[in-house]
Amino acid sequence: MENPDSTPSACSCQTGWMGRNWKWFVPVLLLLCVVVAVGLFWAFVGKGELIEVYQADKRIKASEPFKMALDAIKADAEVVKQLGEPLETVGQASGEVPKDADAKTGNANFYFDIKGSKDSANVHCQGKMIDGKWGLSALYVTFTDGKRHPVEVGGDSSLDEAPAWKP
């Protein structure tokens, strides 16, 4: 009969290098992979695109249609009721506004996110500039529950029509 005290214990087994060092090696390896991936992205793709995204966000948020949209949203009772106050923009705006500050005509079509004390939402805005004057043609707020709320933009309803032809 064998003596139970003479059986080898599980701790006396020899483990390899990976078995002893995996707790620090795996996180370091993952971090190294992330650093290399970000570096390659920045070198080949991201530098120009990130600058363009930043400039587009800055241009949109400085534009007159953006300011008009934000004012209309803050004045809308349904939006304030759903989101709470104060309302503020979050994240980056995306879309298009004319780059030429001296343009007399142009279109704006952009998206941005807003949040209040209760919830957040996504905003889609379309605007037109005719004879140097901006007007909003569509403004929608989409709440997190999926409900899409049209915001009354008021103003000049003739923005969707072509100017009268004068021979």
Steps between C-alpha positions, in 0.01 A plus 500: 500500500621846410553767752268800414765741627748387236292604190641800313309824545363704209731790589814300437436489122729710288326775295640667193588867454151588368334326791701706747482838319169509314339745747725786393597383150148484348399858601835637379459316168145635456613853580783471249256385231268795569789748485620358168146503354440861604839602366434336163155657478637843583787467252299378203140616545418699806714810491322670213156364577515589869596856413216520247247365752616753759481787250154393378373482859642844573356648177153352562481616862606853401243520220182704509272202422645309797431791732148538357435127548624506860281803582194331344564178694540683831171682436305181419287394798485129401879473474553673834235277662664180368865593558490742792702815546760629441537377143854481364678349204719196550753334275583604147270639236517339158372599161545792267479878507647730234873562546487839326402765754415747221257266322157637410338158456559160649362200683566367845431143607642387833449285809594550862413361843342686789438409860300635787464406865268206417611353167684557173400515133630531146423806287479520120490844343463620141531862401526717192664832434343720236637847428728473802216425745476167683179320573432154640296271279489195730592431860440163667584372847517122540468391862662187645164316488504541119229765488576767238373846584484774234595838644313801363754715319262780400651776299483533124295220341614601153844345551390186318389699197718641228521879482264665254644534150537856380575541127 
